[in-house]
Amino acid sequence: MRINARLDETHSQKLEYLKRATNSGVSEVVKDAIDAYYERVKGRKPSAAEIFWKSGFVGIAEGPEDLSARYKEYLAEGVEAKHGDR
């Protein structure tokens, strides 16, 4: 595969430094960079929160801000409103 990329001045300087420091060509530097990035991404396990955020599960509901602290009261009110006094 052939890659054509535009680099800003900062990344161009970094590439030139890596070429000189490793005595490698552009292709070898890019391959090494891809390998390193691949291992970093592949080895990273997302947290449960990241999974929920990416899935869209988090933040899909609306309700009172204190729901987590007063959920029993809200549940009792909902049951009362739906079923009345039985």
N, C-alpha and C positions, 0 to 999 in steps of 0.2 A: 504494500500500500504506500502510496505517495502522500505526503502531508505538505500543505502549503499554509503557513501561518504568518500572521502579522504580529509583531512584537513591539511594545512600546520601548522607550529608551532604557528603562530600568531592567526589563526582562531581557533585552538584547545584551546589556552589559553582564547580566548574570549568566547568560548562555556563553558569552565569550570567556568569562572567568572559568566556568566549568570545563569548557573545551581545553583551555590552557592548563588548568589544575590537574586534569585527568589525562591529558595528552590524547584526547579522543576527538572524533568528528561530531558533527551535529547529530547524525543518525544515532550514534552510540549514546550520546547524552540524552536524547529524547527517549530511546528505548529504556535506559536505566531509570529515567524519571517516571516513565509509565509503569515500570515494574514496581518501583517504590510506592507510588501512589496507589496502584492496584492492591498491593499487600496491606497498605494502611486502611483502605476502604473495605476490602474483603474481610479483614480481621476485626473490624469494628462491629460490635453488636449494639444495635440501638436500644435505648432504654424503653421501658414500658410507656413512659410519657411521650417519647418521640413517636412510637408506633401509633398511639392514640391520636396525636396531633396530625400526623401524616394521613391517617385514615379518615380524618374529618369527624371522628367520634367526639372529640373534646370540643366543647363550645357549641353543641348543636341544640341545646335545650335552653329554655328561658324559665326563670323562676325567681323567687326572692333571694337576695344576697345571703341571708342567714339560713338558707334551707338546710345546709349540712348540720347546723346546730339545733334547729327546731323542727326537723322533719317529722317527728312523732306528732307534734301539735298540728302541723299542716295535714298530715295523713288523717288524723282524727276529725279535723274540720271537713275534709273532703268526703269521708265516709258519712259523717253526719248530714252533710248537704245532699248526698246522693240517696241515702237510705232513711234519713229522718230518725225519729225515735221509735225503735222497735221493741 
